[in-house]
């Protein structure tokens, strides 16, 4: 029998591409063979959801790093942390205001938990990028609907744009609402020159995908809690969704990451910040459009509509980006990228000049017919999108850019959605 997955991974590794994608360790951090420690929950290895020994000690180390009341390890990715965060929020009510650029795991959690989502659209000066929500728009929603119990935002978003968490925190305290932050792509923000981590800026809870931007094995994440009200029930919330077989190699990698970040990580991430800012300045000098406003200084998001085939272009420079969609590209940088990686990227960017006209992206929220729970759990079928007008979506559909789902489960597909999704696509709808 052949080994298609293993063999392809070996083949890809031998390509020797510069990795501007997750995971943050870039296969260039761990000196230890962590898979020698693929154990299970034993008398001397503690238990993740009943932690009172070594796992609890590491969680306390994480809390110190992120200035949290408590931190809780996930070896099931940030999806588990997001699910647990929403379960905890349900203690205060099941109507939550969500920024529309929500991750699929949060949509599914809404369905499982019976949460009623209300949507608020991010705004951007450039249609290629997602944008952020404004405190003014949030306050209008709070004043319109007193039943809203919490605000849920994604910051930073996939393009690296950072929401004004400090202002939103003040606003949520003013109106007695919770502030929940999907910080999947921003664990490292706590260690940059200006600390933009949501917990530092006043969020009640944040879900952080450590493996995306820090040296942690894929699947390693943490639920950071600043609001003491949620500490007692956090483990129970995580065990509701999490596997009963947590990965000890992943948890050990989190341990090693904590040690690294406490000893020299902050210095190295701030050096990285300065190096990436140089590359962003180079891109700007070549007329390459990037997101405006407050952004992650270690993430590069560029508009490249003049390149006929983005993947071929970057591969010709021995670069593997995090994401390309034909119009823009996302590149994730960490201290474990080499100087050779950065020089390859600079050479590639130096060959990009000017921009084509960019089509505007206009979107209005569709009408809702069912709750996400009703739509996702209903009997459904997959049909061509051009035959779906008037039908109720059983899934979320998100053309990129700008990273905002144009239809969510339970919403009615209209002509505007059809034009945004384009033909030759299929979509799942309620029967």
C-alpha positions, 0 to 999 in steps of 0.5 A: 500500500502506498503512502500518499500523505506522507510521500507528498509531505516529503516531496513538499519539504524537499521543494525548499520553499520559503514558508510564509504560512502557518504554523509559526514554527516554520519547521525551524524551532523544535530541537526535540523530537516531540513525537517521542512523547506521544503519551496519554493521560497517565497517573504522572502526566495529568489530565487536560480537563481535570488538570491539577499537576503539570498541565495546570502549571503550564496553564499558569505560565500561559496566564502570566504571558498573556496577563490573563486571570486564567488560561486553558490549553487546547490541543484541538485548535482555536476552534475548540477555544472559540466553541468554549468561549461561546458556551461560557458567553451563553451564561449571560444570554443567547443573543450575541452581536457578531462582526460579520467576518466570523469563522466557520467554527463560531457559526457552527457553535451558534447552531449547536448552542442555540445562539441567536446571532445579530450581524454588524458589517465591517467597513473598509476603504478598500474592497480588497480587504475586510475592514473593521467594525466601528464603536459607533455602529456597535453602540447603535446596535446596543441601543436598538436591542437591549437583549444583546448580551455580548459583542463578538469580533475577529481581531486581527482579521485574516488581512491583519487589520486590527479592531479598536478593542480598547474602545469596544471594551469601554463601550461594552462595560458602559452597556454591561455587555461582554466582549469576546475576541477571536484572536486566532491570528494574533497570539503574538500581538502581546509581544510586539512593541505596542501590545495589541493583544485583546486581553491587554486591551480589555476583552473579557475572553479571547481565543488564541491560535498559538500555532498560527504565529508562535512556535507551537505544533498545529492544533495548539491553542489557548483560551485566555480569560480576563473575566473571573466569572468564567474561570470556574466553568471553562474546563467544563465548556472545553470538555463539551467540545474537545477530544478526550484524547488530547495530544501530548506532543502539542501540549509539550510544544506549548510548554516549550513556546512558553519558555522561549517567549518568556526568555527571548521571544519578545525581543525576537518578535520585535526584531521581526516587526522591524524587518517586516516593516521594511518589507512593507515599505518596499511594497508601498514604494512599488505601488502595491496596495496594503490595508490602511489603519491599524494593522499587524506589523508582522503580517503582509497582505498585498493586492496583486491584481496585475499578476496573472497567476499568483501561485506560479509567480510566488513559486517561481521565487521559491515562496509559499504564501499563506493565501492567494485568491487571484487578487490579493495575497497573505504572507505570515512572518515569524522569527523562524523565517530566515533572512533568505526567506525575506530576501526572496520576498523582497525580490518578488515584491520588487517585480510587482508594479502598479495596480489595475482598477479594483471593482468595488464590493457592495453588500447588504445583509440578506433576510433571515428565515431560520436560525443557524441551528434550524438551517444547519440541522435541517435536511439539505441538498447541494444545488448550483448557485444560479438555481438557489435564488429564493432558497434558504442557505444551510451553509455559509459562503464567503468569497475572498476577498473581502472575507465577509460571508455573503450568506449565512445558514438560515438566510435567504439567497437573493440576486445580490448574493448570486452576483457576488458568488458568481456562477459555476459554484454549488451551495447547500440549501435547506430542502 
